[in-house]
Every structure is written in C-alpha cells, then in structure tokens.
C-alpha cells in the first residue's frame, strides 16, 4: 500500500513506485473513476475520448439499443392504430 498527503491546494504526489508501475511521464493525463466508495485511476494515452469504454460499470446494465428501438416502434404503432369502438 502506498500513501501520499493532500496539500492545501488539493494536490498530491503519486508515489514513485506507482508512477513506474503506470509508466507515467511528465504531462501524462490520469482519469479517475468512482465506483461507490472506491476510486480507480488509469493513465490516458492520446486524448480523453480514447478512454471511453475503458471502465466497466458493474452497477449499471448496458443498454441494448435494438430492443429499445423495437419497443419504440411498438409504442408508435399502437398510438397510430385506430381504437375499436
């Protein structure tokens, strides 16, 4: 386990062992992801958009857009169908 101290300005130093482990260089970007009470960090290579999809969200089920589209079609079809009197 590694410990660092938070300064008055909200800054901290990443311990050398962790910088080496993550292959961090000067001006590298790091993304922080919250998962409940835990926070994960990962280096970002390229730009922030490259990190999209890097982290799984176990607390949220992925959306199946095919199913969503079919449900929307049924709702629209029902609203356009004349009702029997």
Kinemage of the C-alpha trace (Angstrom):
@kinemage 1
@onewidth
@group {chain A} dominant
@subgroup {mainchain}
@vectorlist {calphas} color= white
{ca unk a 1} P 0.000 0.000 0.000
{ca unk a 2} L 1.250 3.483 -0.825
{ca unk a 3} L 0.297 6.688 0.969
{ca unk a 4} L 0.518 10.300 -0.155
{ca unk a 5} L -0.514 13.537 1.559
{ca unk a 6} L -3.040 16.038 0.199
{ca unk a 7} L -1.832 19.665 0.203
{ca unk a 8} L -3.929 22.772 0.919
{ca unk a 9} L -4.263 23.231 -2.843
{ca unk a 10} L -5.693 19.723 -3.280
{ca unk a 11} L -2.500 18.358 -4.792
{ca unk a 12} L -0.719 15.119 -4.010
{ca unk a 13} L 2.355 13.291 -5.228
{ca unk a 14} L 1.885 9.879 -6.784
{ca unk a 15} L 4.480 7.615 -5.156
{ca unk a 16} L 7.417 6.730 -7.414
{ca unk a 17} L 6.572 3.011 -7.359
{ca unk a 18} L 3.065 3.777 -8.689
{ca unk a 19} L 4.389 6.198 -11.339
{ca unk a 20} L 6.754 3.482 -12.527
{ca unk a 21} L 4.010 0.851 -12.449
{ca unk a 22} L 1.704 3.059 -14.549
{ca unk a 23} L 4.580 4.220 -16.796
{ca unk a 24} L 3.680 7.842 -16.018
{ca unk a 25} L 5.677 10.592 -17.671
{ca unk a 26} L 5.607 14.370 -17.254
{ca unk a 27} L 2.325 15.860 -18.589
{ca unk a 28} L 0.581 12.470 -18.807
{ca unk a 29} L -3.134 12.599 -18.110
{ca unk a 30} L -4.856 10.459 -15.496
{ca unk a 31} L -8.551 9.672 -15.373
{ca unk a 32} L -10.288 8.967 -12.045
{ca unk a 33} L -13.383 6.765 -11.950
{ca unk a 34} L -15.680 6.496 -8.950
{ca unk a 35} L -17.243 3.152 -8.079
{ca unk a 36} L -19.156 3.617 -4.854
{ca unk a 37} L -16.595 4.342 -2.156
{ca unk a 38} L -13.680 3.260 -4.370
{ca unk a 39} L -11.774 5.355 -6.903
{ca unk a 40} L -9.764 3.862 -9.743
{ca unk a 41} L -7.130 5.716 -11.715
{ca unk a 42} L -5.778 4.958 -15.164
{ca unk a 43} L -3.405 6.728 -17.481
{ca unk a 44} L -4.890 8.280 -20.585
{ca unk a 45} L -2.918 7.889 -23.778
{ca unk a 46} L -3.937 10.189 -26.627
{ca unk a 47} L -6.944 12.238 -25.540
{ca unk a 48} L -9.740 11.770 -23.013
{ca unk a 49} L -12.084 10.364 -25.664
{ca unk a 50} L -9.707 7.414 -26.079
{ca unk a 51} L -10.610 6.356 -22.531
{ca unk a 52} L -14.295 5.932 -23.402
{ca unk a 53} L -15.398 2.414 -22.604
{ca unk a 54} L -12.212 1.636 -20.676
{ca unk a 55} L -14.067 1.132 -17.441
{ca unk a 56} L -16.891 -1.241 -16.777
{ca unk a 57} L -19.814 -0.043 -14.715
{ca unk a 58} L -20.896 -3.161 -12.820
{ca unk a 59} L -23.727 -1.238 -11.163
{ca unk a 60} L -25.370 -0.315 -14.488
{ca unk a 61} L -26.626 -2.770 -17.097
{ca unk a 62} L -25.672 -1.848 -20.686
{ca unk a 63} L -28.492 -0.650 -22.939
{ca unk a 64} L -29.435 -2.901 -25.866
{ca unk a 65} L -30.431 -0.354 -28.493
{ca unk a 66} L -32.028 -2.974 -30.760
{ca unk a 67} L -34.514 -3.875 -28.015
{ca unk a 68} L -35.055 -0.197 -27.205
{ca unk a 69} L -35.738 0.572 -30.881
{ca unk a 70} L -38.260 -2.310 -31.143
{ca unk a 71} L -40.108 -1.095 -28.039
{ca unk a 72} L -40.286 2.420 -29.501
{ca unk a 73} L -41.682 1.047 -32.789
{ca unk a 74} L -44.420 -0.845 -30.904
{ca unk a 75} L -45.394 2.241 -28.903
{ca unk a 76} L -45.612 4.371 -32.057
{ca unk a 77} L -47.583 1.663 -33.899
{ca unk a 78} L -50.058 1.401 -31.001
{ca unk a 79} L -50.559 5.154 -30.954
{ca unk a 80} L -51.307 5.169 -34.707
{ca unk a 81} L -53.677 2.163 -34.662
{ca unk a 82} L -57.354 3.224 -34.592
{ca unk a 83} L -59.078 2.098 -31.405
{ca unk a 84} L -62.156 -0.155 -31.691
{ca unk a 85} L -65.397 1.494 -30.541
